[in-house]
């Protein structure tokens, strides 16, 4: 049983609020995309793979400790082929997916008759830092969220009784196949889709009519198995990735207070990334999600399975060390959490007491104010602006043989000096000295020609201080820049 549509006048207000949220989300994404921030270390390594490989080679495991779904890589490759290897062209597929996610979420909420609360879920998706960042970054995570929303919407709009079996099979064979090769975590969402249709058939007394979705699911599993063995296995089981993500795996058998705290913190952090880290936001959203689950279990179990199965399977995969709960990797989960939040909020908005509803809206408004990252309309979103450091070196007439690069700065340096359309700006800085993660900075500073420069990015603050202090024991600081995650230090003897 679904809630009834709101009255006409209120319905118009809710609709306009939803449209306004979508408009804000589109506008902030356009602004941040046009800010054209530098590529970070992982983005630069993705760009190197795109530059060095053809379409077929992008089906093979990637170089430089990167992994990404082949169809997403093809979209990026196509964009760079058409528009060049600049940052905006490389990020175009992700940017478009970020905008598409807003429309998909609205369509889902409308399909579920959640118009009273659609505005809230939409403004969280529109203005949240993690959603804005990964809608304008050369990584696949926002595409994961968009694919998840598209699959959920397709399930809600595809009637298993009115669609002919063979057409139903072909539809989900095609949708699931594209999803698997476009977004790796889509397998969790497809599991929810399968559970949704099986439960629908069971409720309708037509379980024998489940063959089309079961046949499609067999094809999904076969394709994901091929994808995993051919592309993912070597990377997923690498010591580097296992060690890097170890703190983001759920402990399946917590026996100590620390174990429980770790698990709670991991799940709480995801809830915070999706809707806010304040106590009010976490408490309100947790209550709304729990309320939504209770309501769905009572009124619409298929919808419950469609939304909850992907979340449960993701946690299970994390518990067996097969999937990390690092926020960007599970970004696809967050719009699902927003749908549940909207479900719970919609029920509260049905209350007759206008003072209670005013309090609920006020609480939501406070959460929005604390959560939104609309400051990026004015303040640029920057992360690791290595070109600022390189510009300082150019200003001081530095050349490549006198430039030393911290290991974390090397990928972006390679991108800007050998791949970027304006690489000629950095001709003087080519052939710089590329240092390893364990390089001895005391020895390097002792033998370095003067003047010389060191550039650091993707480095922890304490490690940066330690290495710079080692250099200062042998050289005199002449100029420096430390801004937006990029650090440059120029030295004389």
SVG drawing of the C-alpha trace seen along z (x, -y; Angstrom):
<svg xmlns="http://www.w3.org/2000/svg" viewBox="-6 -34 82 57">
<polyline fill="none" stroke="black" stroke-width="0.4" points="0.0,0.0 1.4,-3.4 0.6,-6.8 -1.9,-8.9 -0.8,-11.9 -0.8,-15.2 -3.5,-17.8 -3.2,-19.9 -1.9,-23.1 0.5,-21.4 1.5,-19.1 2.5,-22.1 4.6,-23.4 6.4,-20.1 6.9,-19.8 8.5,-23.2 10.7,-22.5 11.9,-19.3 12.5,-21.2 14.5,-23.9 16.6,-21.2 17.4,-19.7 18.2,-23.1 20.6,-23.9 22.3,-20.5 22.8,-21.1 24.0,-24.7 26.6,-23.7 27.9,-20.8 28.3,-23.1 30.2,-25.7 32.5,-23.2 33.1,-21.5 34.0,-24.8 36.4,-25.5 38.5,-22.8 40.5,-21.7 43.7,-19.6 43.7,-15.9 44.8,-14.1 47.0,-11.1 44.4,-8.4 42.7,-10.6 46.1,-11.2 46.7,-7.5 43.4,-6.8 44.2,-9.5 47.5,-7.7 45.7,-4.5 43.2,-6.3 46.1,-8.0 48.3,-4.9 45.6,-2.3 43.1,-1.7 39.5,-0.6 40.3,3.1 43.3,2.7 41.0,1.0 39.3,4.3 42.5,5.6 43.6,5.0 44.7,1.4 48.2,0.1 49.3,-2.1 47.2,-0.4 43.9,-1.5 40.6,0.4 37.5,-0.8 34.7,0.8 35.4,1.1 32.3,-0.6 33.0,-3.7 36.6,-3.7 35.2,-3.5 33.0,-6.5 36.0,-8.5 38.1,-7.3 35.4,-8.4 35.1,-11.8 38.9,-12.3 39.0,-11.2 36.4,-13.8 37.4,-16.7 41.0,-16.1 42.9,-15.0 42.0,-18.1 40.5,-17.7 37.0,-18.8 36.8,-16.3 38.0,-13.4 35.5,-14.2 32.6,-14.7 31.0,-11.3 31.1,-11.6 29.7,-15.1 26.8,-14.0 26.1,-11.1 26.1,-13.4 23.3,-15.5 21.4,-12.3 21.4,-11.0 19.2,-14.0 16.6,-13.3 16.6,-9.5 16.2,-10.1 13.3,-12.4 11.7,-9.9 12.0,-7.1 10.5,-9.2 7.7,-10.2 7.1,-6.6 6.9,-5.7 4.5,-8.6 7.0,-10.3 6.4,-13.8 6.0,-15.3 9.6,-14.4 11.2,-14.3 12.6,-17.8 14.6,-16.8 16.3,-13.7 17.0,-15.8 18.6,-18.7 20.9,-16.3 21.9,-14.7 22.2,-18.1 24.3,-19.8 26.3,-17.1 30.1,-17.4 30.7,-13.8 28.1,-14.0 29.4,-17.2 33.0,-16.1 32.6,-12.8 30.3,-14.4 33.3,-16.4 36.2,-14.0 37.8,-11.4 36.6,-8.4 33.7,-6.0 32.0,-6.4 29.2,-8.8 28.5,-6.6 28.0,-3.7 25.3,-5.7 23.6,-6.7 23.5,-3.1 22.1,-1.9 19.3,-4.5 18.6,-3.6 18.2,0.1 15.9,-0.7 13.7,-2.9 13.6,-0.4 12.4,2.3 9.7,0.0 8.5,-0.9 8.6,2.6 5.5,4.5 6.2,8.3 2.6,9.1 2.1,6.7 5.4,7.3 5.7,10.4 8.1,13.0 10.6,13.0 10.6,9.2 11.0,9.1 14.0,11.4 15.6,9.4 15.1,6.1 16.8,7.3 19.5,9.2 20.4,6.0 20.0,3.7 21.9,6.0 24.7,6.7 25.3,3.0 25.2,2.3 27.8,5.0 30.3,3.7 29.6,0.1 29.5,0.3 31.0,3.1 28.8,2.7 25.7,2.9 25.8,6.6 24.5,5.8 21.6,3.8 20.8,6.5 20.5,8.9 17.9,6.6 16.1,6.5 16.0,10.3 14.7,10.5 12.1,7.9 10.7,9.8 10.8,13.2 8.8,11.8 6.3,10.1 5.8,13.4 5.4,15.3 2.8,12.7 0.9,13.0 0.9,16.8 2.9,16.9 6.2,18.2 6.4,20.4 6.5,17.3 9.9,16.3 11.9,18.1 12.7,14.9 14.2,13.0 16.0,16.2 17.4,16.7 18.6,13.1 20.2,13.5 22.1,16.5 23.5,14.4 24.4,11.6 26.3,14.0 28.2,15.5 29.2,12.1 30.3,10.9 32.3,14.1 34.1,13.4 34.6,9.7 36.0,10.7 38.3,13.4 39.6,11.5 39.9,8.0 39.2,7.7 40.7,10.7 44.4,9.8 43.7,6.2 41.1,7.0 43.5,9.5 46.6,7.4 48.5,6.8 48.4,3.0 44.7,2.8 44.0,5.2 46.3,3.2 45.0,-0.1 41.3,0.9 41.9,3.0 40.5,0.4 37.3,0.2 36.3,3.8 33.5,4.8 34.6,7.1 32.2,10.1 32.8,11.5 33.2,8.5 34.2,9.8 35.6,6.6 34.2,3.1 36.8,1.8 35.4,4.2 31.9,3.0 33.0,-0.6 34.8,-0.1 31.8,1.4 29.4,-1.3 31.8,-4.0 32.1,-2.6 28.3,-2.5 27.8,-5.8 30.4,-7.4 28.5,-6.3 25.3,-7.7 27.1,-11.0 28.5,-11.2 25.0,-10.7 23.2,-13.3 25.3,-15.0 27.7,-14.3 25.9,-16.3 24.1,-14.5 20.8,-15.8 21.4,-14.6 22.6,-11.1 19.8,-10.6 17.1,-12.0 18.2,-10.0 18.7,-6.8 15.2,-7.0 13.7,-7.8 15.5,-4.8 14.4,-2.4 10.8,-3.8 10.9,-3.3 12.1,0.3 9.3,1.0 6.7,-0.6 8.0,1.2 8.0,4.6 4.4,4.1 3.1,2.6 5.4,3.4 7.9,6.2 9.0,6.2 10.1,2.6 11.8,3.4 13.9,6.2 14.6,4.0 16.2,1.3 17.6,3.3 19.2,6.3 21.9,4.2 22.8,2.7 23.0,6.0 25.0,7.7 27.5,4.8 28.0,5.2 28.4,8.9 31.0,8.4 32.9,6.1 32.8,8.6 34.6,11.2 37.1,8.6 35.8,8.5 34.4,5.0 35.6,1.8 33.3,-0.5 35.5,-3.5 32.9,-6.2 33.7,-6.8 33.6,-3.1 30.1,-2.7 28.8,-6.0 26.2,-3.9 24.6,-3.1 24.0,-6.6 21.1,-7.5 19.4,-4.3 19.8,-5.6 18.2,-8.9 15.3,-7.0 14.7,-5.3 15.1,-8.7 12.4,-10.1 10.2,-7.1 10.4,-7.8 10.0,-11.5 7.0,-11.2 5.2,-9.3 5.9,-12.1 4.6,-14.6 1.3,-12.8 0.8,-13.8 -2.2,-16.1 -0.6,-18.2 0.8,-21.2 3.2,-22.1 4.7,-18.6 5.2,-18.9 6.7,-22.4 9.2,-20.9 10.1,-18.1 10.7,-20.6 12.8,-22.8 15.0,-19.9 15.4,-19.0 16.3,-22.6 19.0,-22.6 20.4,-19.4 20.5,-20.9 22.3,-24.0 24.9,-22.0 25.4,-19.5 25.3,-21.5 28.5,-22.4 27.0,-25.2 30.1,-27.3 31.6,-26.0 29.5,-28.5 32.0,-31.0 35.0,-29.2 36.6,-26.8 36.7,-23.1 40.4,-22.2 42.2,-19.1 45.8,-18.8 46.6,-21.8 50.0,-20.6 50.1,-23.2 50.3,-25.9 53.5,-24.3 54.8,-23.9 54.0,-27.6 56.1,-28.6 59.0,-26.6 58.5,-28.3 58.4,-31.7 61.8,-31.0 63.3,-29.7 63.7,-26.2 64.5,-23.3 63.8,-19.6 67.2,-18.4 66.9,-20.6 63.3,-19.5 62.6,-16.6 59.1,-15.0 57.7,-13.2 56.3,-9.8 52.7,-11.1 53.2,-13.9 54.6,-11.9 51.3,-10.8 49.9,-14.3 53.3,-15.6 53.4,-13.1 49.9,-14.0 50.6,-17.7 54.0,-17.5 53.4,-14.8 49.6,-14.3 47.7,-17.5 46.9,-19.7 48.9,-22.6 51.9,-20.5 54.2,-23.0 53.7,-25.4 55.9,-23.0 58.6,-22.2 61.3,-23.6 60.3,-21.2 60.4,-18.0 62.8,-15.2 62.5,-15.9 63.9,-13.6 61.2,-11.1 61.6,-9.9 60.5,-6.6 58.2,-6.5 61.3,-5.4 63.8,-7.8 66.4,-9.2 65.8,-13.0 69.0,-13.6 71.1,-12.1 69.2,-13.8 69.5,-17.2 73.2,-16.7 73.9,-16.0 71.2,-18.2 72.3,-21.0 71.3,-24.5 69.0,-26.2 66.6,-23.2 62.9,-22.6 60.8,-19.8 57.1,-19.2 54.9,-17.2 51.3,-16.1 49.2,-13.2 51.3,-13.2 50.2,-13.3 51.0,-16.4 53.4,-14.8 55.3,-13.1 55.6,-16.3 57.0,-18.2 59.5,-15.4 60.8,-15.3 61.0,-19.1 62.9,-19.3 65.4,-16.7 66.0,-18.9 66.4,-22.1 69.3,-20.5 71.3,-20.8 69.7,-23.6 68.3,-27.1 64.6,-27.7 64.3,-30.4 60.6,-30.3 57.6,-28.1 54.0,-27.4 51.6,-25.3 48.0,-25.4 45.2,-23.2 47.0,-19.9 50.0,-20.9 53.4,-21.9 56.5,-23.4 59.8,-24.3 62.7,-26.1 66.1,-25.9 69.6,-27.4 72.7,-25.9"/>
</svg>
